[in-house]
Amino acid sequence: MKNKTRILIVEDDMIIAANISLQLESLGYEVTGIVTRGEEALLQTKENAPDILLLDINLKGALNGIQTAMEIHKHRDIPVIYLTANTDEATFSAAKETKPKAFITKPFNKLNLQRTIELVADQLVKENVQTASLPDLEVLEDRVFIRYNGKMEKLLLDDMLYIEANRNYCTVVTKTKRFVLSQTLKIMQERLPKANFVRVHRSFIVNISKLDTIADDHLAINRKVIPLSKSQKEFLFKRIQTI
C-alpha cells in the first residue's frame, strides 16, 4: 500500500485497542495513535489528523464517543467509524446525527474489522477523486469559494476573522464556522487581499477590520487571543494607520 490509510483508535479498553491496532497494522494500515478519552482525541486530531477515526461510543470521561465526534467535526471533517456494544435505537439515532461512515458492533472479528475499514477507505479514495478537480480556494473580489464537504461554498471576505496555520494546513475562522484547507499560510497570504489581511505571526493572518484590541505582544478578535510577533508589529501599525 503506497499511501497508507491513517487511523486513530479511540477506545478506553486498552486490551481491545491494542488488539485492533495489531490487526490494522497487519492489514497494511497506519495507526497514528491509541487514546482512551475524547479529550485526548480532540488534541490528537488537531495536531496529527488521521484519515479515519475509529471511535468507541461508550468512552469514559467528560465526552462520550458521539460528543467527541461532534467536537472534532467543528474543526476537522474526519470520517468516523463507531465501535459499539450498544445496539439500541436511541444510541444509533444519536450517533447517526454525526454522519458516521460505518458502525462495528462488539464483539467483532478480524474479518469484520477488515471489510468495514476497507469499504470506508475505498469510499474515501473515490470521494477524493471526485473532488480533486475542485480547488481548495477560489478568490474573487469580495468573497472566496472554499471547498467544503465536496463542494465549493461561498464565504464573504468580510466574514473572515483570522486564518491559523497547522503545518501544511490552515483553518479559516468566521464567527460561526471553521474551514480546514490544504493550503499553507504563505499561500493564503499571497492570495488574500493585502488591504485587510495581514500576517501578524508565523501561524496567523488576521482581518485587521475585525480587530478588537491590540497589545504589545498580542491581538484579540472575537475573544480569540492571537500572538503578535515583533517583526510584524511595525508593519501592522502602519497598515492600521492607512485605513
C-alpha positions in Angstrom: 0.0 0.0 0.0 1.9 3.1 -1.2 0.0 5.7 0.7 -1.3 4.0 3.9 -4.7 5.0 5.3 -4.0 6.6 8.7 -6.3 5.6 11.5 -6.6 6.9 15.1 -8.1 4.5 17.6 -10.2 5.9 20.4 -11.0 3.1 22.8 -10.9 3.1 26.6 -10.3 -0.7 26.9 -6.5 -0.9 26.2 -6.6 -4.6 25.6 -9.2 -4.2 22.8 -7.4 -1.1 21.5 -4.0 -2.9 21.3 -5.7 -5.9 19.5 -7.3 -3.6 17.0 -4.0 -1.8 16.4 -2.2 -5.1 15.7 -4.9 -6.2 13.3 -4.9 -2.9 11.4 -1.1 -2.8 11.1 -1.1 -6.4 9.8 -3.7 -5.3 7.2 -1.4 -2.5 6.0 -2.9 0.5 7.7 -1.0 3.1 9.7 -2.2 3.6 13.3 -1.5 7.2 14.3 -2.2 6.6 17.9 -4.3 5.0 20.6 -6.2 7.2 23.1 -8.7 6.4 25.8 -10.6 9.6 26.2 -12.5 12.0 23.9 -10.4 15.0 25.2 -7.2 13.2 24.1 -8.8 12.5 20.7 -9.5 16.2 20.2 -5.9 17.1 20.8 -4.6 14.3 18.5 -6.9 15.2 15.6 -5.8 18.9 15.8 -2.1 18.0 15.9 -2.0 15.0 13.6 -5.3 14.5 11.8 -5.9 10.9 10.7 -7.8 9.7 7.6 -10.3 7.7 9.7 -11.4 7.9 13.3 -12.2 4.5 14.8 -14.2 5.7 17.8 -15.8 3.8 20.7 -19.2 5.3 21.6 -19.1 4.5 25.3 -16.0 6.4 26.4 -15.3 7.3 30.0 -14.7 10.9 30.9 -16.4 14.2 30.1 -17.1 13.3 26.5 -18.6 10.1 25.1 -17.8 9.0 21.6 -20.8 10.8 20.0 -19.9 14.1 21.7 -16.2 13.6 20.8 -17.2 13.2 17.1 -19.3 16.4 17.3 -16.4 18.4 18.8 -13.9 17.1 16.3 -16.2 17.9 13.3 -16.2 21.5 14.4 -12.6 21.7 13.4 -11.9 18.8 11.0 -14.0 16.8 8.7 -12.7 13.4 9.7 -14.7 10.2 8.7 -15.9 8.3 11.7 -16.4 4.5 12.2 -18.1 3.8 15.5 -17.3 0.9 17.7 -20.2 0.0 20.0 -21.6 -2.7 22.2 -24.9 -0.8 22.3 -27.4 -1.7 19.5 -30.4 0.1 21.0 -32.3 2.6 18.8 -31.6 5.6 20.9 -27.8 5.2 20.7 -28.0 4.5 17.0 -30.2 7.6 16.3 -27.9 9.9 18.3 -24.8 8.5 16.6 -26.4 8.8 13.2 -26.6 12.6 13.6 -22.8 12.8 13.3 -23.0 11.1 9.9 -20.6 8.2 10.5 -19.2 6.1 7.7 -20.0 2.8 9.4 -20.7 1.0 12.7 -18.8 -2.0 14.0 -20.7 -3.9 16.7 -18.8 -5.5 19.6 -17.7 -8.2 19.8 -16.2 -8.3 16.3 -13.7 -10.4 14.5 -10.7 -9.6 12.2 -12.7 -10.2 9.0 -15.5 -7.8 10.1 -13.0 -5.1 11.0 -11.1 -5.7 7.8 -14.1 -5.4 5.5 -15.5 -2.4 7.2 -12.2 -0.4 7.1 -11.6 -1.5 3.5 -15.1 -0.3 2.4 -14.7 3.1 4.1 -11.1 3.6 2.8 -12.2 2.8 -0.8 -15.1 5.2 -0.4 -12.7 8.0 0.7 -10.5 7.4 -2.3 -13.5 7.7 -4.6 -14.6 10.9 -2.9 -11.1 12.4 -3.2 -11.0 11.6 -6.9 -14.4 13.2 -7.4 -13.4 16.4 -5.7 -9.8 16.5 -6.9 -10.7 18.9 -9.8 -12.1 21.4 -7.4 -9.6 23.9 -5.9 -9.5 24.4 -2.2 -9.8 28.1 -2.5 -11.0 30.4 -5.3 -10.6 34.2 -4.5 -12.9 36.8 -6.1 -13.2 40.5 -5.5 -15.2 40.5 -2.3 -15.5 36.8 -1.5 -13.8 33.4 -1.6 -15.2 30.0 -2.5 -13.9 27.3 -0.2 -14.1 23.6 -0.8 -16.2 22.1 2.0 -17.8 18.7 2.1 -17.1 18.1 -1.5 -18.5 21.3 -2.9 -17.5 25.0 -3.2 -19.0 27.2 -0.5 -19.2 31.0 -0.7 -17.6 33.0 2.1 -17.5 36.7 2.1 -14.1 38.2 2.9 -15.7 40.5 5.4 -16.9 37.4 7.4 -13.4 36.0 7.8 -11.9 36.8 11.2 -8.5 35.1 11.0 -6.5 32.2 9.5 -4.5 29.9 11.7 -1.7 27.6 10.4 -1.3 24.0 11.3 1.7 22.5 9.4 0.7 22.3 5.8 -2.9 23.0 6.5 -4.7 26.2 7.7 -8.0 27.0 9.3 -10.2 29.9 8.1 -12.3 31.1 11.1 -15.5 33.0 11.0 -17.9 33.8 13.8 -19.9 30.6 13.1 -17.7 28.2 11.1 -14.2 26.9 10.7 -12.9 25.7 7.3 -9.8 23.5 7.1 -7.8 23.9 3.9 -4.8 22.0 2.5 -3.0 25.3 1.9 0.0 26.8 3.7 -0.3 30.1 5.4 2.2 31.5 2.9 -0.1 30.7 0.0 -3.1 32.2 1.8 -1.0 35.4 2.5 -0.2 35.6 -1.3 -3.8 35.1 -2.4 -5.9 37.1 0.0 -6.2 40.9 -0.5 -3.4 42.7 1.3 -5.5 45.7 2.2 -7.2 43.9 5.0 -5.4 40.6 5.6 -2.1 40.9 7.4 0.2 38.3 8.7 0.9 39.1 12.4 2.7 35.9 13.4 4.2 32.8 11.7 1.0 31.0 12.5 -1.7 33.7 12.0 -3.2 36.0 9.4 -5.8 38.4 10.7 -8.5 40.5 9.1 -7.5 43.9 10.5 -11.0 45.3 10.1 -12.1 42.7 12.8 -9.5 43.6 15.5 -11.0 44.2 18.9 -7.8 45.0 20.8 -4.1 45.4 20.2 -1.4 44.9 22.9 2.4 44.9 22.8 2.6 41.2 22.1 -0.9 40.0 21.2 -4.2 40.9 19.5 -7.8 39.9 20.1 -10.5 39.1 17.6 -13.9 37.8 18.8 -12.3 36.8 22.2 -9.6 34.9 20.4 -6.1 35.9 21.7 -3.6 35.9 18.8 0.2 36.4 19.3 1.8 39.4 17.6 5.4 38.9 16.6 7.9 41.8 17.0 8.9 41.6 13.3 5.2 42.2 12.2 4.2 44.7 14.8 5.5 47.8 13.0 4.0 46.7 9.7 0.6 46.1 11.3 0.5 49.6 12.9 1.4 51.1 9.5 -1.5 49.2 7.9 -3.9 50.3 10.6 -3.0 53.9 10.2 -3.8 53.8 6.5 -7.4 52.6 7.0 
